[in-house]
Amino acid sequence: MRTVHLATPDDFEGWRDAARALALGRVPAEDVVWHAGDGPADLFGDEAVMDAPADPNFTVPRAFVPLARDAICNRDPERFALLYALLLRLRENPRLIDDHADPLLRRIDELAKAVRRDVHKMRAFLRFRELTEDGDTRFVAWFEPEHHIVRVNAAFFVRRFSTMRWSILTPELSIHWDGEHLAEGPPARREDAPEGDPLEETWKTYYASIFNPARVKIGAMLKEMPKKYWKNMPETALVPQLIAGAQAREAGMIATADTKQEIGGNSRAAWEALREEAAACTRCPLHGPATQTVFGEGPVDARLMFVGEQPGDNEDLAGKPFIGPAGQMFDRALAQAGIDRGTVYVTNAVKHFKFEPRGKRRIHAKPGGPEIDACRWWIEQERILIRPPLTVALGATAARSLLGKVVTISGARGRAHSLADGGEGWVTVHPSYLLRIPDKVKADEEYARFVEDLRAAGERLATLAA
Ligand code: URA
C-alpha cells in the first residue's frame, strides 16, 4: 500500500507528480491511499514513488488536465483516488475521455462541475466591505465556499480589483492583496470580517441597471440569490429603496431611447455580471447533466433579439448559442435576409442543454413548461438590459417563453405581438424544424419562408426606428 500526502486539499501539481510516478510504476489504484493536509508536499510509503524516472512519453488526453484541475478542488475525499483510477484507464484507452456515459468519467465530470459552479458563486456573491485602518483603506470580504476554490479563484480577484487593497477571509484560509503581492494567511472566522454595507461598484451598476427599467420582479430576484449569501449582500438591504425608486419611475415609464441611453454605458458590465451569475444557475434540474449555462450573445445595444429553444450538443460543449447545424442554417438565412449576426442578440428560452443519453450520444429532449418558466428569469433580465424594440421567437418553445403562453406557430406567425415590456414580438419556425423536413422541395419552400420572416423582421425594425 502506498500513501501519498499532498500539501493542500487543492494541490493539483502534487497529485499530478505523484499520479504520474505511480502510473509509471504500474501501481494499481486500490493500492494507493491519498491524503491532503497542510504539511509540505511529500510522499511516504513503501517506496519513494516520486523517484520513479520521468518518462517524456507520458501523455494523457488534453481534456483530462483541466478536468482534473477542477475536480481536485472538490471536497469529496475520494477525488484523488477517482482521478488516479481514471488516469490509469486513460493510459489504456485515451478515447475514454470522450465517453461521457462512462460512470467513472461521469462522476468526475460532476465533481468538476460542482467546483466550477462554486467558483462562479464566489465571483458572483462575494461582497467587499470597506475598512479604514490608520488612514489606509482595505476592502474585506467574508465567504464560505463549498469546495476548495479560494486559491484557484485568487487570480480572478487580483485581475478584477488590481488597484485595491483587499482581503478575502474564509474558514479554510485567507488571501490578501496589497496592490502588488498576493499573500496567504490562516483560516478566519466570520467575526474577523467587518459588518457594513458599502457596495462594490460592478454590483452597484448591475443592480441599479436592472432596477432602472422598473419592471423587475423583486421577489424573483431575491429568490435567485441563494439565501446563504443574503447576509453578505448589502443590496438586499437596499431593496426597499430600490422598490420605491422603481415604483416612482414606473408611473410614467415607457422604455424610451433616453432611458436606454442612460443605462447604456453601464449595460456591458451589468450584462457580464448577469452572465456570470447565470453560469451558477441551479433554478431547475437541467444544470446537473449539462456541461454549462449557455448564455445569450451579441451587443448589449442590439435592437433585434432572437430567441431559440435551448442549446444543443455543440452549444453545450462550446458555451455559445446557435453554432451547431441549426445555428449554421440560421446564419445562412440571416445573411440572405440582409441581417448581420454581429448586430443582433441571440439567446435561448432555456439555457441548459436537455438531453437523454443514448449510448455515447446525447439526444436532444424538449424542455418542459417548468424548465421554460424557471429559465424565464434569465431572459427577462437579458431583455431588461438590452430592451430590443423587436424580438423574434424561433419555434414554439421560444414563443411560449416570450409570449408567456402556449401558441402554435401557424397561429402566431406573421403578425406582431405586444410584449409586456413594451417591445414587439414576432414568431417564426425554428431552424432545426427546417433541418428535419425530409422532402427536399418542401424543405426549400419552408426555408424560403423562414428567410422571408427574417427579412420582414429587419424591415419592421427599420419602420419602428423611423
Ligand atoms: N437550437 C436552439 O434553439 N438554440 C441553440 O443555441 C442551438 C440550437
Residues whose N, C-alpha, C, O or C-beta is under 5 A from the ligand:
A	BS01	URA	G308 E309 Q310 P311 G312 E315 P321 F322 A326 N348
